[in-house]
Amino acid sequence: MWDYDVLVMGAGPIGSTLARLLAEKGFKVGLVEKKKIVGLPLQCAGLVSWKIKKVNILPDEFIINRIKGTIIHSPSDHTLKISKDDVEAYVIDRVSYDQHLAEEAVSNGVELLTNSKVTKVDYKHGEVTINRTDTLSAPILVDAMGFKPGQRGFHAKQYLIEYQDTIMDPKFLDLKINANISPGFLWRIPLSKTKARIGFFSESRKPWDFLIKFIKGFSPHFKIIEKYHGNIPAPDPNRRLYKGRCIFIGDSAAQVKPTTGGGLILGFRAARIAAEAIEEAITEGDHSILREYHERYHEIHDKEIKNQLRLQKTFKLLGNEELDNAILKMKEKNLKDIIITYGDMDDQTPLIQEFLKRGLITSLIPSLIWKKVTRIWK
Ligand SMILES: Cc1cc2nc3c(=O)[nH]c(=O)nc-3n(C[C@H](O)[C@H](O)[C@H](O)COP(=O)(O)OP(=O)(O)OC[C@H]3O[C@@H](n4cnc5c(N)ncnc54)[C@H](O)[C@@H]3O)c2cc1C
Protein backbone atom coordinates (compact mmCIF):
# COMPACT_ATOMS: atom_id res chain seq x y z
CA MET A 1 0.00 0.00 0.00
CA TRP A 2 1.42 3.37 -1.04
CA ASP A 3 1.34 6.43 1.28
CA TYR A 4 0.62 8.80 -1.63
CA ASP A 5 -0.06 8.70 -5.37
CA VAL A 6 2.85 11.13 -5.81
CA LEU A 7 5.52 12.23 -3.36
CA VAL A 8 7.18 15.55 -4.24
CA MET A 9 10.55 16.18 -2.56
CA GLY A 10 11.31 19.89 -2.07
CA ALA A 11 8.76 22.69 -1.53
CA GLY A 12 10.54 25.28 -3.64
CA PRO A 13 8.47 27.13 -6.26
CA ILE A 14 8.66 24.28 -8.76
CA GLY A 15 7.91 21.43 -6.34
CA SER A 16 4.96 23.30 -4.77
CA THR A 17 3.56 24.16 -8.20
CA LEU A 18 3.75 20.60 -9.50
CA ALA A 19 2.26 19.29 -6.23
CA ARG A 20 -0.68 21.69 -6.62
CA LEU A 21 -1.25 20.79 -10.30
CA LEU A 22 -1.37 17.10 -9.36
CA ALA A 23 -3.70 17.67 -6.40
CA GLU A 24 -6.02 19.63 -8.74
CA LYS A 25 -6.19 16.47 -10.85
CA GLY A 26 -7.48 14.59 -7.79
CA PHE A 27 -4.30 12.76 -6.75
CA LYS A 28 -3.14 12.23 -3.18
CA VAL A 29 0.09 14.23 -3.04
CA GLY A 30 2.73 14.48 -0.30
CA LEU A 31 5.24 17.36 -0.32
CA VAL A 32 8.30 17.01 1.91
CA GLU A 33 10.53 19.97 2.73
CA LYS A 34 13.69 19.95 4.84
CA LYS A 35 13.26 23.52 6.04
CA LYS A 36 11.06 24.64 8.90
CA ILE A 37 9.83 27.66 6.92
CA VAL A 38 9.31 27.44 3.17
CA GLY A 39 11.04 30.13 1.06
CA LEU A 40 13.80 31.14 3.46
CA PRO A 41 16.53 32.19 2.94
CA LEU A 42 16.03 34.21 -0.26
CA GLN A 43 18.33 33.02 -3.05
CA CYS A 44 16.94 34.89 -6.01
CA ALA A 45 16.96 38.26 -7.76
CA GLY A 46 13.22 37.83 -8.27
CA LEU A 47 13.13 38.96 -11.89
CA VAL A 48 10.64 37.17 -14.13
CA SER A 49 9.23 38.03 -17.52
CA TRP A 50 5.57 39.00 -17.90
CA LYS A 51 5.03 35.49 -19.31
CA ILE A 52 5.03 34.09 -15.79
CA LYS A 53 1.31 34.82 -15.66
CA LYS A 54 0.84 32.46 -18.61
CA VAL A 55 2.51 29.56 -16.85
CA ASN A 56 1.58 29.99 -13.20
CA ILE A 57 -0.45 31.94 -10.68
CA LEU A 58 1.09 35.26 -9.61
CA PRO A 59 -1.22 37.48 -7.58
CA ASP A 60 -0.31 41.18 -7.95
CA GLU A 61 0.43 41.50 -4.24
CA PHE A 62 3.76 39.68 -4.82
CA ILE A 63 4.89 42.11 -7.54
CA ILE A 64 7.22 44.74 -6.04
CA ASN A 65 8.12 46.51 -9.27
CA ARG A 66 7.44 46.48 -13.02
CA ILE A 67 10.37 46.75 -15.48
CA LYS A 68 10.15 48.31 -18.94
CA GLY A 69 13.74 48.18 -20.09
CA THR A 70 17.39 47.37 -19.60
CA ILE A 71 20.58 49.38 -19.63
CA ILE A 72 23.42 47.19 -20.83
CA HIS A 73 26.85 48.33 -19.59
CA SER A 74 30.09 47.34 -21.31
CA PRO A 75 33.17 46.70 -19.11
CA SER A 76 34.29 50.36 -19.56
CA ASP A 77 30.74 51.57 -19.08
CA HIS A 78 29.57 52.31 -22.59
CA THR A 79 25.83 51.84 -22.33
CA LEU A 80 23.01 50.69 -24.54
CA LYS A 81 19.49 51.44 -23.35
CA ILE A 82 16.75 49.08 -24.49
CA SER A 83 13.27 50.24 -23.69
CA LYS A 84 9.91 48.63 -24.37
CA ASP A 85 6.48 50.23 -24.30
CA ASP A 86 4.95 47.48 -22.21
CA VAL A 87 5.99 45.88 -18.97
CA GLU A 88 8.70 43.38 -19.85
CA ALA A 89 9.35 41.89 -16.44
CA TYR A 90 8.21 41.82 -12.83
CA VAL A 91 10.36 42.07 -9.75
CA ILE A 92 8.73 39.78 -7.24
CA ASP A 93 8.86 39.12 -3.52
CA ARG A 94 10.27 35.61 -3.90
CA VAL A 95 10.03 34.59 -0.24
CA SER A 96 6.31 35.42 0.03
CA TYR A 97 5.67 34.02 -3.46
CA ASP A 98 7.30 30.66 -2.58
CA GLN A 99 5.21 30.56 0.60
CA HIS A 100 2.07 31.39 -1.36
CA LEU A 101 2.73 28.56 -3.84
CA ALA A 102 3.15 26.10 -0.96
CA GLU A 103 -0.02 27.40 0.74
CA GLU A 104 -1.96 27.06 -2.52
CA ALA A 105 -0.74 23.47 -2.82
CA VAL A 106 -1.96 22.77 0.72
CA SER A 107 -5.33 24.42 0.16
CA ASN A 108 -5.79 22.13 -2.86
CA GLY A 109 -5.24 19.07 -0.68
CA VAL A 110 -1.46 18.53 -0.74
CA GLU A 111 -0.03 17.22 2.54
CA LEU A 112 3.02 19.39 3.32
CA LEU A 113 5.58 18.01 5.77
CA THR A 114 8.20 20.57 6.83
CA ASN A 115 11.34 19.75 8.86
CA SER A 116 11.46 16.62 6.72
CA LYS A 117 14.79 16.11 5.05
CA VAL A 118 15.04 13.46 2.37
CA THR A 119 18.06 11.36 3.31
CA LYS A 120 17.66 8.43 0.91
CA VAL A 121 15.68 7.72 -2.26
CA ASP A 122 14.92 4.26 -3.61
CA TYR A 123 14.08 5.11 -7.22
CA LYS A 124 13.15 1.55 -8.11
CA HIS A 125 10.69 0.87 -5.29
CA GLY A 126 9.35 4.41 -4.76
CA GLU A 127 10.55 4.68 -1.18
CA VAL A 128 11.92 7.82 0.44
CA THR A 129 13.69 7.96 3.82
CA ILE A 130 12.99 11.10 5.82
CA ASN A 131 15.37 12.38 8.53
CA ARG A 132 17.15 8.97 8.39
CA THR A 133 14.28 7.30 10.26
CA ASP A 134 10.85 7.39 8.62
CA THR A 135 9.91 5.99 5.25
CA LEU A 136 7.29 7.30 2.83
CA SER A 137 6.27 5.63 -0.40
CA ALA A 138 4.57 6.49 -3.68
CA PRO A 139 4.45 4.91 -7.14
CA ILE A 140 5.71 8.24 -8.54
CA LEU A 141 8.40 10.41 -6.96
CA VAL A 142 9.42 13.94 -7.91
CA ASP A 143 12.87 15.30 -7.10
CA ALA A 144 12.40 19.08 -6.86
CA MET A 145 15.17 19.53 -4.28
CA GLY A 146 17.00 22.25 -6.17
CA PHE A 147 20.73 22.55 -6.78
CA LYS A 148 22.76 19.76 -5.17
CA PRO A 149 26.34 19.75 -3.91
CA GLY A 150 28.55 18.42 -6.69
CA GLN A 151 26.18 19.60 -9.44
CA ARG A 152 27.87 21.65 -12.19
CA GLY A 153 26.94 25.30 -11.97
CA PHE A 154 27.68 28.94 -11.21
CA HIS A 155 28.20 30.85 -7.98
CA ALA A 156 25.85 33.76 -7.41
CA LYS A 157 26.18 36.58 -4.89
CA GLN A 158 23.73 39.35 -4.23
CA TYR A 159 23.19 42.30 -1.86
CA LEU A 160 20.02 44.19 -1.10
CA ILE A 161 21.23 47.80 -1.27
CA GLU A 162 19.71 51.10 -0.28
CA TYR A 163 21.27 54.20 -1.83
CA GLN A 164 21.21 57.40 0.15
CA ASP A 165 21.58 59.91 -2.67
CA THR A 166 20.90 58.19 -5.96
CA ILE A 167 17.49 58.41 -7.46
CA MET A 168 17.22 55.48 -9.86
CA ASP A 169 14.64 55.04 -12.55
CA PRO A 170 12.85 52.00 -11.12
CA LYS A 171 11.55 51.04 -14.57
CA PHE A 172 15.05 50.10 -15.82
CA LEU A 173 17.41 47.40 -14.70
CA ASP A 174 21.16 47.45 -15.32
CA LEU A 175 23.20 44.54 -16.68
CA LYS A 176 26.96 44.75 -16.85
CA ILE A 177 29.03 42.38 -18.94
CA ASN A 178 32.64 41.69 -17.97
CA ALA A 179 35.08 39.14 -19.39
CA ASN A 180 36.28 38.27 -15.87
CA ILE A 181 32.95 36.59 -15.13
CA SER A 182 31.69 35.69 -18.63
CA PRO A 183 29.35 34.00 -19.36
CA GLY A 184 27.99 35.43 -16.10
CA PHE A 185 27.18 39.12 -15.62
CA LEU A 186 26.37 41.72 -12.97
CA TRP A 187 22.84 42.96 -12.37
CA ARG A 188 21.04 45.81 -10.60
CA ILE A 189 17.38 45.05 -10.22
CA PRO A 190 15.48 48.01 -8.77
CA LEU A 191 12.80 47.54 -6.15
CA SER A 192 12.21 51.29 -5.87
CA LYS A 193 13.98 54.58 -6.61
CA THR A 194 16.61 53.88 -3.95
CA LYS A 195 16.52 50.14 -3.24
CA ALA A 196 17.91 47.43 -5.51
CA ARG A 197 19.04 43.82 -5.57
CA ILE A 198 22.58 43.95 -6.91
CA GLY A 199 24.43 40.77 -7.73
CA PHE A 200 26.38 38.67 -10.18
CA PHE A 201 27.00 35.09 -11.17
CA SER A 202 30.20 33.51 -12.41
CA GLU A 203 31.88 30.16 -12.98
CA SER A 204 34.63 30.80 -10.43
CA ARG A 205 34.18 32.16 -6.92
CA LYS A 206 34.74 35.92 -7.03
CA PRO A 207 35.01 37.96 -3.83
CA TRP A 208 32.20 40.18 -2.58
CA ASP A 209 34.49 43.17 -3.34
CA PHE A 210 33.94 42.53 -7.03
CA LEU A 211 30.30 43.40 -6.43
CA ILE A 212 31.06 46.43 -4.25
CA LYS A 213 32.90 48.06 -7.16
CA PHE A 214 29.80 47.76 -9.33
CA ILE A 215 27.56 49.07 -6.53
CA LYS A 216 29.82 52.10 -6.02
CA GLY A 217 29.56 52.84 -9.74
CA PHE A 218 26.00 54.08 -9.12
CA SER A 219 26.93 56.04 -5.97
CA PRO A 220 29.39 55.56 -3.09
CA HIS A 221 26.67 56.39 -0.58
CA PHE A 222 24.82 53.19 0.09
CA LYS A 223 23.84 50.81 2.86
CA ILE A 224 23.88 47.02 2.64
CA ILE A 225 20.58 45.76 3.99
CA GLU A 226 20.96 42.06 3.29
CA LYS A 227 23.42 39.62 1.74
CA TYR A 228 22.56 36.43 -0.13
CA HIS A 229 24.40 33.78 -2.09
CA GLY A 230 23.46 30.65 -3.94
CA ASN A 231 24.12 28.42 -6.91
CA ILE A 232 22.74 28.39 -10.42
CA PRO A 233 22.91 25.04 -12.22
CA ALA A 234 24.61 24.73 -15.60
CA PRO A 235 21.94 23.65 -18.09
CA ASP A 236 22.49 20.46 -20.01
CA PRO A 237 20.27 19.74 -23.04
CA ASN A 238 21.16 16.04 -22.84
CA ARG A 239 20.18 15.59 -19.23
CA ARG A 240 17.97 12.60 -18.42
CA LEU A 241 14.92 13.78 -16.52
CA TYR A 242 13.74 10.50 -15.00
CA LYS A 243 15.12 7.52 -13.15
CA GLY A 244 12.97 4.52 -12.19
CA ARG A 245 9.82 5.90 -10.55
CA CYS A 246 11.23 9.42 -10.17
CA ILE A 247 11.32 12.55 -12.30
CA PHE A 248 13.70 15.47 -11.81
CA ILE A 249 12.43 19.00 -12.19
CA GLY A 250 13.50 22.65 -11.68
CA ASP A 251 17.05 23.33 -10.52
CA SER A 252 17.51 19.66 -9.66
CA ALA A 253 17.13 19.00 -13.42
CA ALA A 254 19.19 22.12 -14.30
CA GLN A 255 16.15 23.66 -16.00
CA VAL A 256 17.49 27.23 -16.15
CA LYS A 257 18.12 29.64 -18.99
CA PRO A 258 21.84 29.50 -19.81
CA THR A 259 22.23 33.21 -20.55
CA THR A 260 20.40 34.62 -17.52
CA GLY A 261 20.37 31.80 -14.95
CA GLY A 262 16.60 32.32 -14.53
CA GLY A 263 14.81 29.13 -13.55
CA LEU A 264 11.25 30.04 -12.64
CA ILE A 265 9.58 30.17 -16.06
CA LEU A 266 11.31 27.03 -17.36
CA GLY A 267 10.55 25.16 -14.14
CA PHE A 268 6.87 26.18 -14.24
CA ARG A 269 6.63 25.11 -17.88
CA ALA A 270 8.25 21.79 -16.95
CA ALA A 271 5.73 21.34 -14.11
CA ARG A 272 2.85 21.49 -16.58
CA ILE A 273 4.47 18.92 -18.86
CA ALA A 274 5.31 16.71 -15.86
CA ALA A 275 1.75 16.88 -14.45
CA GLU A 276 0.37 15.48 -17.73
CA ALA A 277 2.91 12.65 -17.91
CA ILE A 278 2.44 11.75 -14.22
CA GLU A 279 -1.35 11.69 -14.64
CA GLU A 280 -0.97 9.25 -17.51
CA ALA A 281 1.56 7.11 -15.65
CA ILE A 282 -0.74 6.79 -12.62
CA THR A 283 -3.85 6.18 -14.71
CA GLU A 284 -2.10 3.48 -16.75
CA GLY A 285 -0.24 2.08 -13.71
CA ASP A 286 2.99 2.27 -15.72
CA HIS A 287 5.81 4.46 -14.47
CA SER A 288 7.79 4.00 -17.68
CA ILE A 289 5.41 6.65 -19.12
CA LEU A 290 7.51 9.22 -17.17
CA ARG A 291 9.83 9.05 -20.14
CA GLU A 292 7.26 11.18 -22.00
CA TYR A 293 7.97 14.08 -19.64
CA HIS A 294 11.67 13.83 -20.54
CA GLU A 295 10.94 13.66 -24.26
CA ARG A 296 8.37 16.46 -24.35
CA TYR A 297 10.46 18.82 -22.22
CA HIS A 298 13.51 18.33 -24.45
CA GLU A 299 11.45 18.53 -27.64
CA ILE A 300 10.03 21.92 -26.64
CA HIS A 301 13.10 23.52 -25.06
CA ASP A 302 16.29 22.09 -26.53
CA LYS A 303 16.53 24.40 -29.55
CA GLU A 304 16.32 27.48 -27.33
CA ILE A 305 18.71 26.08 -24.70
CA LYS A 306 21.25 25.12 -27.36
CA ASN A 307 21.11 28.59 -28.93
CA GLN A 308 21.60 30.23 -25.54
CA LEU A 309 24.55 27.92 -24.85
CA ARG A 310 26.07 28.96 -28.20
CA LEU A 311 25.61 32.61 -27.23
CA GLN A 312 27.40 31.91 -23.95
CA LYS A 313 30.30 30.25 -25.76
CA THR A 314 30.57 33.23 -28.11
CA PHE A 315 30.66 35.65 -25.15
CA LYS A 316 33.40 33.63 -23.50
CA LEU A 317 35.66 34.25 -26.50
CA LEU A 318 35.51 38.02 -26.01
CA GLY A 319 37.86 40.03 -23.80
CA ASN A 320 36.82 43.28 -22.12
CA GLU A 321 38.05 45.45 -24.99
CA GLU A 322 36.08 43.34 -27.46
CA LEU A 323 32.97 43.54 -25.32
CA ASP A 324 33.37 47.34 -25.21
CA ASN A 325 33.66 47.42 -28.99
CA ALA A 326 30.64 45.16 -29.47
CA ILE A 327 28.45 47.53 -27.42
CA LEU A 328 29.82 50.58 -29.25
CA LYS A 329 29.15 48.94 -32.63
CA MET A 330 25.60 48.02 -31.59
CA LYS A 331 25.03 51.70 -30.82
CA GLU A 332 26.68 52.83 -34.06
CA LYS A 333 24.64 50.42 -36.15
CA ASN A 334 21.52 51.39 -34.25
CA LEU A 335 20.67 47.77 -33.45
CA LYS A 336 18.43 48.88 -30.60
CA ASP A 337 15.33 48.60 -32.76
CA ILE A 338 16.10 45.02 -33.78
CA ILE A 339 16.66 44.13 -30.12
CA ILE A 340 13.39 45.81 -29.13
CA THR A 341 11.47 44.02 -31.90
CA TYR A 342 12.91 40.53 -31.54
CA GLY A 343 14.31 40.53 -28.00
CA ASP A 344 12.63 38.36 -25.39
CA MET A 345 14.01 37.45 -21.96
CA ASP A 346 12.84 33.85 -22.19
CA ASP A 347 12.96 32.99 -25.85
CA GLN A 348 16.11 34.45 -27.33
CA THR A 349 16.18 32.37 -30.53
CA PRO A 350 14.20 34.89 -32.67
CA LEU A 351 16.72 37.66 -31.88
CA ILE A 352 19.69 35.33 -32.37
CA GLN A 353 18.24 34.21 -35.73
CA GLU A 354 17.72 37.82 -36.81
CA PHE A 355 21.33 38.68 -35.91
CA LEU A 356 22.57 35.61 -37.81
CA LYS A 357 20.37 36.35 -40.84
CA ARG A 358 21.72 39.90 -41.06
CA GLY A 359 25.34 38.74 -40.48
CA LEU A 360 25.46 40.91 -37.37
CA ILE A 361 27.22 38.50 -35.02
CA THR A 362 30.41 38.48 -37.10
CA SER A 363 30.21 42.24 -37.65
CA LEU A 364 30.31 42.84 -33.88
CA ILE A 365 33.36 40.72 -33.11
CA PRO A 366 37.02 40.91 -34.23
CA SER A 367 37.83 39.06 -37.49
CA LEU A 368 40.50 37.07 -35.62
CA ILE A 369 37.86 34.98 -33.90
CA TRP A 370 35.37 34.69 -36.79
CA LYS A 371 36.43 31.12 -37.51
CA LYS A 372 35.85 30.01 -33.92
CA VAL A 373 32.50 31.77 -33.79
CA THR A 374 31.39 30.32 -37.13
CA ARG A 375 32.17 26.85 -35.75
CA ILE A 376 29.95 27.54 -32.72
CA TRP A 377 27.02 28.59 -34.90
CA LYS A 378 27.40 25.89 -37.58
C1 LIG B 1 21.30 34.58 -6.56
C2 LIG B 1 20.27 33.95 -7.46
C3 LIG B 1 19.44 34.78 -8.21
C4 LIG B 1 18.44 34.24 -9.03
N1 LIG B 1 17.63 35.08 -9.71
C5 LIG B 1 16.62 34.56 -10.47
C6 LIG B 1 15.71 35.43 -11.14
O1 LIG B 1 15.82 36.65 -11.04
N2 LIG B 1 14.72 34.88 -11.88
C7 LIG B 1 14.57 33.52 -12.00
O2 LIG B 1 13.68 33.06 -12.71
N3 LIG B 1 15.43 32.68 -11.36
C8 LIG B 1 16.42 33.17 -10.60
N4 LIG B 1 17.27 32.32 -9.94
C9 LIG B 1 17.05 30.87 -10.07
C10 LIG B 1 15.85 30.42 -9.24
O3 LIG B 1 15.99 30.90 -7.91
C11 LIG B 1 15.77 28.89 -9.26
O4 LIG B 1 15.78 28.48 -10.60
C12 LIG B 1 14.50 28.40 -8.55
O5 LIG B 1 14.54 28.68 -7.18
C13 LIG B 1 14.37 26.89 -8.74
O6 LIG B 1 13.29 26.44 -8.00
P1 LIG B 1 13.26 24.92 -7.47
O7 LIG B 1 11.94 24.75 -6.82
O8 LIG B 1 13.67 24.00 -8.55
O9 LIG B 1 14.46 24.83 -6.42
P2 LIG B 1 14.65 25.59 -5.06
O10 LIG B 1 14.06 26.94 -5.09
O11 LIG B 1 16.10 25.46 -4.73
O12 LIG B 1 13.81 24.71 -4.02
C14 LIG B 1 14.24 23.44 -3.62
C15 LIG B 1 13.57 23.11 -2.30
O13 LIG B 1 13.95 21.78 -1.92
C16 LIG B 1 14.29 21.76 -0.55
N5 LIG B 1 15.23 20.68 -0.32
C17 LIG B 1 16.52 20.59 -0.72
N6 LIG B 1 17.07 19.44 -0.31
C18 LIG B 1 16.10 18.78 0.37
C19 LIG B 1 16.05 17.53 1.05
N7 LIG B 1 17.12 16.73 1.12
N8 LIG B 1 14.89 17.15 1.61
C20 LIG B 1 13.78 17.95 1.54
N9 LIG B 1 13.77 19.15 0.94
C21 LIG B 1 14.91 19.56 0.35
C22 LIG B 1 14.93 23.14 -0.32
O14 LIG B 1 14.94 23.48 1.05
C23 LIG B 1 14.03 24.05 -1.17
O15 LIG B 1 12.93 24.48 -0.44
C24 LIG B 1 18.30 32.82 -9.12
C25 LIG B 1 19.15 31.99 -8.39
C26 LIG B 1 20.12 32.54 -7.56
C27 LIG B 1 21.02 31.61 -6.79
PDBQT file of the ligand as one rigid body, heavy atoms in Angstrom, charges set to zero:
ROOT
HETATM    1  C1  LIG A 401      21.299  34.580  -6.557  1.00  0.00    +0.000 C 
HETATM    2  C2  LIG A 401      20.268  33.954  -7.461  1.00  0.00    +0.000 A 
HETATM    3  C3  LIG A 401      19.438  34.780  -8.210  1.00  0.00    +0.000 A 
HETATM    4  C4  LIG A 401      18.443  34.235  -9.032  1.00  0.00    +0.000 A 
HETATM    5  N1  LIG A 401      17.625  35.075  -9.713  1.00  0.00    +0.000 NA
HETATM    6  C5  LIG A 401      16.625  34.562 -10.467  1.00  0.00    +0.000 A 
HETATM    7  C6  LIG A 401      15.714  35.431 -11.135  1.00  0.00    +0.000 A 
HETATM    8  O1  LIG A 401      15.824  36.654 -11.041  1.00  0.00    +0.000 OA
HETATM    9  N2  LIG A 401      14.721  34.875 -11.881  1.00  0.00    +0.000 N 
HETATM   10  C7  LIG A 401      14.572  33.520 -11.996  1.00  0.00    +0.000 A 
HETATM   11  O2  LIG A 401      13.676  33.062 -12.714  1.00  0.00    +0.000 OA
HETATM   12  N3  LIG A 401      15.425  32.679 -11.358  1.00  0.00    +0.000 NA
HETATM   13  C8  LIG A 401      16.421  33.168 -10.599  1.00  0.00    +0.000 A 
HETATM   14  N4  LIG A 401      17.265  32.315  -9.940  1.00  0.00    +0.000 N 
HETATM   15  C9  LIG A 401      17.049  30.869 -10.072  1.00  0.00    +0.000 C 
HETATM   16  C10 LIG A 401      15.852  30.423  -9.241  1.00  0.00    +0.000 C 
HETATM   17  O3  LIG A 401      15.988  30.899  -7.914  1.00  0.00    +0.000 OA
HETATM   18  C11 LIG A 401      15.771  28.895  -9.262  1.00  0.00    +0.000 C 
HETATM   19  O4  LIG A 401      15.780  28.475 -10.599  1.00  0.00    +0.000 OA
HETATM   20  C12 LIG A 401      14.499  28.397  -8.553  1.00  0.00    +0.000 C 
HETATM   21  O5  LIG A 401      14.539  28.685  -7.184  1.00  0.00    +0.000 OA
HETATM   22  C13 LIG A 401      14.374  26.892  -8.743  1.00  0.00    +0.000 C 
HETATM   23  O6  LIG A 401      13.290  26.437  -7.996  1.00  0.00    +0.000 OA
HETATM   24  P1  LIG A 401      13.265  24.920  -7.471  1.00  0.00    +0.000 P 
HETATM   25  O7  LIG A 401      11.939  24.752  -6.825  1.00  0.00    +0.000 OA
HETATM   26  O8  LIG A 401      13.672  24.001  -8.553  1.00  0.00    +0.000 OA
HETATM   27  O9  LIG A 401      14.456  24.832  -6.416  1.00  0.00    +0.000 OA
HETATM   28  P2  LIG A 401      14.653  25.592  -5.056  1.00  0.00    +0.000 P 
HETATM   29  O10 LIG A 401      14.064  26.942  -5.085  1.00  0.00    +0.000 OA
HETATM   30  O11 LIG A 401      16.097  25.460  -4.734  1.00  0.00    +0.000 OA
HETATM   31  O12 LIG A 401      13.808  24.713  -4.018  1.00  0.00    +0.000 OA
HETATM   32  C14 LIG A 401      14.239  23.439  -3.620  1.00  0.00    +0.000 C 
HETATM   33  C15 LIG A 401      13.574  23.107  -2.296  1.00  0.00    +0.000 C 
HETATM   34  O13 LIG A 401      13.952  21.779  -1.917  1.00  0.00    +0.000 OA
HETATM   35  C16 LIG A 401      14.294  21.764  -0.551  1.00  0.00    +0.000 C 
HETATM   36  N5  LIG A 401      15.230  20.682  -0.320  1.00  0.00    +0.000 N 
HETATM   37  C17 LIG A 401      16.522  20.590  -0.721  1.00  0.00    +0.000 A 
HETATM   38  N6  LIG A 401      17.068  19.439  -0.309  1.00  0.00    +0.000 NA
HETATM   39  C18 LIG A 401      16.097  18.777   0.365  1.00  0.00    +0.000 A 
HETATM   40  C19 LIG A 401      16.055  17.527   1.046  1.00  0.00    +0.000 A 
HETATM   41  N7  LIG A 401      17.117  16.727   1.123  1.00  0.00    +0.000 N 
HETATM   42  N8  LIG A 401      14.886  17.148   1.606  1.00  0.00    +0.000 NA
HETATM   43  C20 LIG A 401      13.784  17.950   1.543  1.00  0.00    +0.000 A 
HETATM   44  N9  LIG A 401      13.768  19.152   0.944  1.00  0.00    +0.000 NA
HETATM   45  C21 LIG A 401      14.910  19.557   0.346  1.00  0.00    +0.000 A 
HETATM   46  C22 LIG A 401      14.931  23.141  -0.318  1.00  0.00    +0.000 C 
HETATM   47  O14 LIG A 401      14.935  23.484   1.048  1.00  0.00    +0.000 OA
HETATM   48  C23 LIG A 401      14.029  24.046  -1.174  1.00  0.00    +0.000 C 
HETATM   49  O15 LIG A 401      12.925  24.484  -0.445  1.00  0.00    +0.000 OA
HETATM   50  C24 LIG A 401      18.296  32.821  -9.121  1.00  0.00    +0.000 A 
HETATM   51  C25 LIG A 401      19.151  31.987  -8.386  1.00  0.00    +0.000 A 
HETATM   52  C26 LIG A 401      20.123  32.542  -7.561  1.00  0.00    +0.000 A 
HETATM   53  C27 LIG A 401      21.023  31.614  -6.787  1.00  0.00    +0.000 C 
ENDROOT
TORSDOF 0
